[in-house]
Amino acid sequence: MKKEKIKELTNKGTLYSNSNVGSISSTIRNRIQTAGKSFLANDNISEFIKEGELEILQEEIQNKMQGVLDSLVIDTNNDHNTNGTAKRVAKMYVQELFRGRYVPAPTMTDFPNVKKYDDLYIIGPIQVRSCCSHHLVPILGSCWIGIISPARLKGLSKFNRLTDWFCRRPQIQEEATVMLADYLEKEVDPKGLAIVIKATHLCVKIRGVNDSDSEMLSSCMRGAFKDNAMSRQEFLSLIKGMNF
């Protein structure tokens, strides 16, 4: 096969190194490709992971993380601080930082809107704990969600859980905001939906420009919030009294 063709297939995600052949990651990857789906950093791939495979994947990541530490010329055998670090890091990625990639979405409990509540309500600040997909360092912040006249009422804690589910994966803040809005619009079916995320990015704070004061604000307005300036202003004014 010509070098140009190999490069093309590799860029498309078709070819992988021989070291991956037969691994659990290649098995999962093949299922995703066979289904014609993507496995981008902020995709959820839980439907392609069978029971018991997540533990095997974590072990594979542990072995490869040990290789990273070895390539960094760190003596993990004799360094009491980094002995076992590969195992801890693998567990952190699979079970914590990138958990939103590997587990299904939390169920959103429905409650009847008996009193026909059709005004604005706001949930927040909801903690945002994410990871920059460019450098794999933390994004830390808060999220506020505003809803007008929902067709279905949802348990309040589910908004926190769903926000965390979308953020616990390699992300960029803009896409996380839109992904959360798309999902909530479908699940809640409101007349208006507003989302604001305010966060600090450690890729800006501890590397590159090294700006310790910079923050990022992203917003997504749907329905009444997008079409009606007064509704939008009411939401933005109210979150100022909610630790914005």
Summary of the structure (lengths in Angstrom):
residues: 244
radius of gyration: 21.2
end to end distance: 56.7
largest distance: 68.2
contacts: 699
relative contact order: 0.11
helix: 45%
strand: 20%
